[in-house]
Amino acid sequence: MNTLIYWFRQDLRLADNPAFTRAREQADTLLPVYCAPAAGPTPWGFERIGAHRQYFEQSAVSALAEQLRAHGSGLMRIEGDPVERLVALAHEWGVDTVICERIAAPEEEAQVQALRAAGLTVEDHWQSTLFPLDELPMAVEELPDIFSSFRRLVEKAHTSARPAIPSPTTMPALPQGMSIEPITLQSPAPLDSRSAFPYQQQAFHGGEHAAIEHLQQYFRRGLANSYKATRNNLSAVDASTKFSPWLARGSLSAPQIDQALKDFEAEHGANDSTYWIYFELLWRDYFRLLHLKYGRLLYRASGLKGNSEPGHNPQGFARWCRGETGEALIDAGMRELAATGYLSNRMRQIVASYLIFDLKGDWRAGAAWFEAQLVDYDVYSNQGNWLYIAGYGTDPRGGRRFNTTKQADEHDADGAYRRLWA
């Protein structure tokens, strides 16, 4: 009897999950496991995972557990050090193989290495990008250090996305004698009516069903036709796709979005807005591929530059976190983030620039604050974007400093956003 552990990481879905499909095909009995992310304080003096992100992740895990239970299986949620807990679980149930997705960030890679060092066989599969690695027009080691060069190569080669895999109809049983308790979802923080991503509502919960329903209604309502014109709006649920929270938790995959986008274009025609949704998926892939190319170098204080380290302004950083800098647009953005766990992409760039260039803060502290607060925290995109703004990544301009007054004039000319979060 071949018993395997499947370790769900940031792939909290059953459909279009190649690693999970492989586990189902190999196992006679299968133990699905989810390890709660490590809590505890950051070096900057605050908890690593805030209430908004914690609840959204829990709602995704709870929904996955219900799906597995409906298939006659279940999901074991464990807390603590994932290496220690998985090793103990494997020994308890006589398992020697763990299958999971690969996450090419230092902490996540170290976990897999530690499991192997403990004697387990770990099959970790790369699956979070739109494009399979063997479809790319270059080896990962030859990835261009400028995004636009990467984009042109991919488009010139007509690189094919990975086809989405349908949801499974059958599931291996749990190991004989195993009983898994249902996962109880705790009450969320009170809903702030101003939220641009009201995750407390059922339609915005973290699970796969909510993700697919949101994807379908977005295209059904024709919102893709106006994406480029509205994506820089500072608030409103429909201003952008809002796919990112589900993508970050893995409740939705990039190939699923790509397929829905292609279906929409086939029926309604392509335009600048539909292309821009694809463009954003390319950026998402690029940050992931940079991790495969550079790994730990992306996590140095000096990033890829390697010749300078950021300073830090503890008092300024604390005011920034609280939304008390005295700069109305910045304070509005930081209050929204703290109140809702969400912030528009435009505002993320503006507040990041302000911390780095105006307050002379450490970009790593800002990245850690986003990691704690954002319901759509994604290790690849978070690290990549902060490096990009700070000038420690691949940006050829050496950083992106935003003029706060100009940004307010362009994106909040009537002051509505600043009044909303005053």
C-alpha positions in Angstrom: 0.0 0.0 0.0 1.6 3.2 -1.2 0.9 6.1 1.2 2.0 9.6 0.3 1.8 13.0 2.0 0.7 15.9 -0.2 1.8 19.2 1.4 -0.4 22.0 0.3 1.6 25.2 0.3 0.4 28.2 -1.8 -1.7 26.0 -4.1 -4.9 25.7 -2.1 -7.0 24.3 -4.9 -8.0 21.0 -6.5 -8.4 22.0 -10.1 -5.3 22.9 -12.2 -2.9 21.6 -9.6 -0.3 19.5 -11.4 1.6 18.5 -8.3 -1.5 17.3 -6.5 -2.6 15.5 -9.7 0.7 13.6 -9.6 0.2 12.7 -5.9 -3.3 11.4 -6.6 -2.0 9.3 -9.5 0.8 7.7 -7.5 -0.9 7.1 -4.1 -3.0 4.3 -2.9 -3.8 6.3 0.2 -3.1 10.0 0.4 -2.7 12.3 3.4 -3.3 16.0 2.4 -1.6 18.4 4.9 -1.5 22.1 5.3 1.1 23.8 7.5 0.0 27.1 8.9 2.6 29.8 8.1 5.1 30.7 10.8 3.9 33.4 13.1 6.0 35.4 15.6 7.7 38.8 15.5 9.7 40.2 12.6 13.1 41.9 13.1 11.1 45.2 12.8 9.0 44.7 15.9 5.6 43.6 14.7 3.9 40.3 14.1 4.7 38.6 10.8 1.1 37.8 10.0 -1.6 40.3 10.6 -5.3 39.6 11.2 -6.5 40.3 7.6 -4.0 38.0 5.9 -4.5 35.4 8.6 -8.3 35.3 8.1 -8.2 35.2 4.3 -5.7 32.4 4.4 -7.8 30.5 6.9 -10.9 30.9 4.7 -9.0 29.4 1.8 -7.8 26.5 3.9 -11.2 25.9 5.3 -12.8 25.8 1.8 -10.1 23.4 0.6 -10.8 21.1 3.6 -14.5 21.1 2.7 -13.7 20.2 -0.9 -11.5 17.3 0.1 -14.1 16.1 2.6 -16.7 16.1 -0.1 -14.4 13.7 -2.0 -14.1 11.3 0.9 -10.7 12.7 2.0 -9.8 15.5 4.3 -7.1 18.1 5.2 -4.9 17.9 8.2 -3.9 21.4 9.4 -0.8 21.5 11.5 1.0 24.4 13.3 4.5 24.9 14.3 7.7 24.2 12.4 6.6 22.5 9.2 9.8 20.4 9.0 9.4 19.0 12.5 5.7 18.4 12.1 5.9 16.7 8.6 8.8 14.5 9.7 6.8 13.4 12.8 3.7 12.8 10.7 5.6 10.8 8.2 7.1 8.6 10.9 3.8 8.1 12.6 2.1 6.9 9.4 5.0 5.1 7.8 5.3 7.5 4.9 8.6 8.2 3.2 7.5 10.5 0.3 6.1 14.1 0.4 4.9 15.8 -2.8 4.4 19.5 -3.0 4.7 22.5 -5.2 8.1 24.3 -5.4 8.4 27.8 -4.0 11.8 29.3 -5.0 12.2 31.6 -2.0 15.0 31.0 0.6 12.8 30.0 3.5 10.6 27.7 1.5 13.6 26.1 -0.3 15.3 25.5 3.1 12.2 23.7 4.4 12.4 21.2 1.5 16.1 20.7 2.0 15.6 20.0 5.7 12.9 17.4 4.9 15.3 15.7 2.6 18.1 15.9 5.1 15.7 14.2 7.6 15.4 11.2 5.3 12.2 11.9 3.4 11.9 11.9 -0.4 10.4 15.2 -1.5 9.1 15.8 -5.0 8.6 19.5 -5.4 7.1 20.6 -8.7 7.4 24.0 -10.3 3.8 25.0 -11.3 3.0 28.5 -10.2 3.9 30.3 -13.5 1.7 30.8 -16.5 4.5 29.3 -18.7 6.1 25.9 -18.1 9.9 26.3 -17.9 10.5 24.2 -20.9 8.2 26.4 -23.0 10.3 29.6 -22.4 12.4 30.9 -25.2 15.4 31.1 -22.9 17.0 29.1 -20.1 16.2 30.5 -16.6 19.9 31.3 -16.3 19.6 33.5 -19.4 16.5 35.4 -18.2 16.9 39.0 -19.2 17.4 41.4 -16.3 15.0 43.9 -17.9 11.3 42.9 -17.9 10.5 44.5 -21.3 13.2 42.3 -22.9 11.7 39.2 -21.3 8.2 40.3 -22.5 9.4 40.8 -26.1 11.1 37.4 -26.2 8.0 35.6 -24.9 5.7 37.4 -27.3 8.0 37.0 -30.3 8.2 33.2 -29.6 4.4 33.0 -29.1 5.2 31.1 -25.9 2.3 28.8 -24.9 0.7 28.9 -21.4 0.4 25.7 -19.5 -3.1 24.1 -20.2 -5.3 24.2 -17.1 -6.2 20.8 -15.6 -9.8 20.1 -14.8 -10.9 19.4 -11.2 -10.5 15.8 -10.1 -13.5 13.5 -9.9 -11.9 10.8 -7.7 -9.6 11.0 -4.7 -7.4 8.4 -2.9 -8.7 7.5 0.6 -7.0 8.7 3.7 -4.7 6.2 5.5 -6.7 3.5 7.2 -7.6 4.5 10.7 -7.0 8.2 10.2 -9.7 10.6 11.3 -9.4 14.3 10.5 -11.4 16.9 12.4 -13.1 19.7 10.4 -11.3 23.0 10.2 -13.3 25.7 12.0 -13.1 29.2 10.5 -12.8 31.9 13.1 -14.8 35.1 12.9 -13.2 37.8 10.7 -12.5 41.4 11.7 -15.5 43.7 11.2 -16.1 44.6 7.6 -15.0 48.1 6.8 -17.5 49.4 4.3 -14.8 51.3 2.4 -12.9 48.2 1.6 -11.9 47.6 -2.1 -11.6 43.9 -1.4 -14.3 43.0 1.3 -12.9 39.5 2.1 -15.4 39.2 5.0 -18.2 38.7 2.5 -18.8 35.2 1.2 -18.1 36.1 -2.4 -14.6 37.3 -1.4 -13.6 34.4 0.8 -10.4 32.7 0.0 -11.5 29.4 -1.4 -11.5 27.9 -4.9 -15.2 28.2 -5.5 -15.3 31.9 -4.6 -12.2 32.4 -6.8 -13.8 30.7 -9.9 -17.1 32.5 -9.4 -15.2 35.9 -9.2 -13.2 35.0 -12.3 -16.4 34.1 -14.2 -18.4 37.2 -13.2 -15.5 39.5 -14.0 -15.5 38.5 -17.6 -19.2 37.9 -17.8 -19.8 41.6 -16.8 -17.3 42.8 -19.5 -15.1 44.4 -16.9 -12.0 43.2 -18.9 -12.8 45.8 -21.6 -12.1 48.7 -19.2 -9.3 47.3 -17.1 -6.5 49.5 -18.5 -8.6 52.7 -18.0 -9.5 51.8 -14.4 -6.6 49.8 -13.0 -4.9 52.9 -11.5 -8.0 53.9 -9.6 -7.2 54.1 -5.9 -10.3 52.3 -4.7 -13.5 50.5 -5.7 -14.0 46.8 -6.0 -14.4 46.7 -9.8 -11.5 49.1 -10.6 -9.1 46.2 -11.1 -9.5 42.5 -11.5 -9.0 41.6 -7.8 -7.6 38.2 -8.9 -4.4 38.7 -6.8 -5.7 37.5 -3.4 -6.8 34.2 -4.8 -3.7 33.9 -7.0 -1.5 34.5 -3.9 -3.2 31.7 -1.9 -3.3 29.4 -4.9 -7.0 29.2 -4.9 -6.8 30.3 -8.5 -4.0 29.7 -11.1 -2.5 31.8 -13.8 -3.5 29.3 -16.5 -7.1 29.4 -15.4 -7.1 33.2 -15.8 -5.3 33.0 -19.1 -7.9 30.5 -20.4 -10.8 32.7 -19.3 -9.1 35.7 -20.9 -8.6 33.9 -24.2 -12.3 32.7 -24.2 -13.4 36.3 -23.6 -11.2 37.7 -26.4 -12.5 34.9 -28.8 -16.1 36.0 -28.1 -15.7 39.8 -27.8 -12.4 40.6 -29.4 -9.0 41.6 -27.9 -8.1 45.2 -27.0 -5.6 47.2 -25.0 -7.4 46.3 -21.7 -7.5 42.6 -22.3 -3.8 42.7 -23.3 -3.0 44.5 -20.1 -4.4 41.7 -18.0 -2.1 39.3 -19.9 0.8 41.9 -19.4 0.3 41.7 -15.6 0.4 37.9 -15.7 3.8 38.3 -17.5 5.1 40.5 -14.7 3.9 37.9 -12.2 5.9 35.2 -14.1 8.9 37.4 -14.3 9.2 37.9 -10.6 9.0 34.1 -10.1 11.6 33.4 -12.7 13.9 36.0 -11.1 13.8 33.9 -8.0 14.9 30.8 -9.9 17.8 32.8 -11.4 19.0 34.7 -8.4 17.5 33.0 -5.3 19.0 34.4 -2.1 20.6 37.3 -3.8 17.2 38.9 -3.9 17.0 38.8 -0.1 20.3 40.7 0.6 20.0 44.1 2.1 21.6 45.4 -1.1 19.6 43.1 -3.4 21.3 42.4 -6.7 23.5 45.5 -6.5 25.7 44.1 -3.7 27.5 47.3 -3.1 25.4 49.4 -0.8 23.0 48.9 2.1 19.8 50.9 2.9 19.6 53.1 5.9 16.6 53.1 8.2 14.5 55.6 10.0 12.7 53.8 12.8 10.5 56.8 13.9 9.6 57.6 10.3 8.8 53.9 9.6 6.5 53.7 12.7 4.6 56.9 11.5 4.4 55.4 8.0 2.9 52.1 9.4 0.3 54.1 11.4 -0.6 56.5 8.6 0.7 59.5 10.5 3.4 60.9 8.2 1.5 64.2 7.7 1.4 63.6 3.9 -2.4 63.1 3.2 -2.1 60.7 0.3 0.4 58.5 2.0 -1.6 58.5 5.3 -4.8 57.6 3.4 -3.1 54.6 1.8 -1.5 53.3 5.0 -4.8 53.6 6.9 -6.6 51.7 4.1 -4.0 49.0 4.3 -4.3 48.7 8.1 -8.1 48.7 8.1 -8.7 46.3 5.2 -5.6 44.3 4.3 -5.7 45.7 0.8 -4.2 48.5 -1.2 -4.3 49.3 -4.9 -1.2 48.6 -7.0 -0.8 52.3 -7.7 -0.9 53.2 -4.0 1.5 50.4 -3.1 4.1 52.0 -5.4 3.4 55.4 -4.0 3.7 54.5 -0.3 6.7 52.3 -1.0 8.5 55.1 -2.7 7.7 57.5 0.1 9.1 55.2 2.7 12.3 54.6 0.8 13.1 58.0 -0.7 11.3 60.5 1.5 11.6 58.9 4.9 14.9 57.2 4.1 13.5 53.9 5.4 14.7 50.4 4.8 12.9 48.7 1.9 13.0 45.4 3.8 11.0 46.8 6.7 8.3 48.0 4.2 8.3 44.6 2.5 7.8 42.9 5.9 4.9 45.3 6.7 3.2 44.4 3.5 3.8 40.7 4.2 2.0 41.1 7.5 -0.9 43.1 6.2 -1.8 42.2 2.7 -4.5 39.6 2.0 -2.8 39.0 -1.4 0.8 38.8 0.0 2.9 36.8 -2.5 6.6 36.2 -1.6 7.7 36.6 -5.2 5.8 39.7 -6.2 6.3 41.4 -2.8 10.0 41.0 -2.9 10.3 41.8 -6.6 8.2 45.0 -6.4 10.0 46.4 -3.3 13.4 45.7 -4.9 12.2 47.3 -8.1 11.0 50.5 -6.3 14.2 50.7 -4.1 16.6 50.2 -7.1 18.1 47.0 -5.7 16.5 44.8 -8.3 16.5 44.7 -12.1 15.0 48.1 -12.7 17.3 49.8 -15.3 16.5 53.2 -13.9 17.9 52.4 -10.5 14.7 52.8 -8.5 11.3 54.5 -8.9 10.8 57.6 -6.9 7.2 58.9 -7.1 6.4 62.6 -6.6 3.5 62.4 -4.1 2.0 65.7 -5.1 2.0 64.7 -8.8 0.5 61.3 -8.0 -2.3 63.0 -5.9 -3.0 65.4 -8.8 -3.2 62.6 -11.3 -5.0 59.9 -9.4 -6.9 61.8 -6.7 -7.5 65.1 -8.3 -10.8 65.7 -6.4 -9.4 64.5 -3.1 -12.1 61.8 -2.7 -9.6 59.1 -1.8 -7.9 61.2 0.8 -11.2 62.2 2.3 -12.4 58.6 2.4 -9.4 57.6 4.5 -8.9 60.8 6.5 
